[in-house]
Amino acid sequence: MLDRQVVKEFLEEKLKDIEIKIPKGIKKSDLVETFCLYAEDDYYEWLKDNFKSFFNHGNPDWDWIRGRIEHYMKE
């Protein structure tokens, strides 16, 4: 779940950068919540796709996974 306060600040900054104003009748809190839900839906799909590829569609290559673990644990 995304941190709503962080997303609110992010949206405020990005909208200001590209000079977009929220129209009357749209509450900032509703915009933030809707954007979060939209992003979380996309994030969940992204996680599912990465799960499939990381675990080779149910046939994990444990040697490759060990290599990835070693690679990321070094950082």
C-alpha positions as CSV (number, residue, x, y, z in Angstrom):
1,M,0.0,0.0,0.0
2,L,1.3,3.4,-0.9
3,D,1.9,6.1,1.6
4,R,-0.9,8.6,0.8
5,Q,1.0,11.6,2.3
6,V,4.0,10.8,0.1
7,V,1.8,10.4,-3.0
8,K,0.0,13.7,-2.1
9,E,3.3,15.6,-2.0
10,F,4.5,13.8,-5.2
11,L,1.3,14.8,-7.1
12,E,1.5,18.4,-5.8
13,E,5.1,18.7,-7.0
14,K,4.5,17.1,-10.4
15,L,1.3,18.9,-11.1
16,K,3.0,22.2,-10.2
17,D,6.0,21.4,-12.4
18,I,3.8,20.9,-15.5
19,E,1.4,23.7,-14.5
20,I,-1.7,21.6,-14.1
21,K,-4.4,22.8,-11.7
22,I,-6.9,20.5,-10.2
23,P,-10.4,21.6,-11.4
24,K,-13.1,22.7,-9.0
25,G,-15.3,19.9,-7.9
26,I,-12.4,17.4,-7.6
27,K,-11.2,17.1,-4.0
28,K,-7.4,16.7,-3.6
29,S,-7.9,13.9,-1.2
30,D,-10.1,12.0,-3.7
31,L,-7.6,12.6,-6.5
32,V,-4.8,11.2,-4.2
33,E,-6.8,8.2,-3.2
34,T,-7.9,7.4,-6.8
35,F,-4.3,7.8,-8.1
36,C,-3.0,5.5,-5.3
37,L,-5.6,2.8,-6.1
38,Y,-4.8,3.2,-9.8
39,A,-1.0,2.8,-9.1
40,E,-1.5,-0.1,-6.7
41,D,-3.5,-2.0,-9.3
42,D,-0.7,-1.5,-11.8
43,Y,1.9,-2.4,-9.1
44,Y,0.1,-5.6,-8.3
45,E,0.1,-6.6,-12.0
46,W,3.8,-5.7,-12.2
47,L,4.5,-7.9,-9.2
48,K,2.7,-10.8,-10.7
49,D,4.6,-10.5,-14.0
50,N,7.9,-10.3,-12.1
51,F,7.0,-13.3,-10.0
52,K,6.4,-15.3,-13.1
53,S,9.7,-14.4,-14.7
54,F,11.8,-14.6,-11.5
55,F,10.5,-18.1,-10.8
56,N,10.6,-19.1,-14.5
57,H,6.8,-19.6,-14.8
58,G,6.8,-22.3,-12.1
59,N,10.0,-24.0,-13.0
60,P,12.6,-22.0,-11.0
61,D,16.2,-22.0,-11.9
62,W,17.7,-22.1,-8.4
63,D,21.2,-21.5,-9.7
64,W,20.1,-18.3,-11.4
65,I,18.2,-17.3,-8.3
66,R,21.3,-17.9,-6.1
67,G,23.3,-15.7,-8.5
68,R,20.7,-12.9,-8.2
69,I,20.8,-13.2,-4.4
70,E,24.6,-13.0,-4.4
71,H,24.4,-10.0,-6.8
72,Y,21.9,-8.0,-4.7
73,M,23.4,-8.9,-1.3
74,K,26.8,-7.4,-2.4
75,E,25.2,-4.0,-3.0
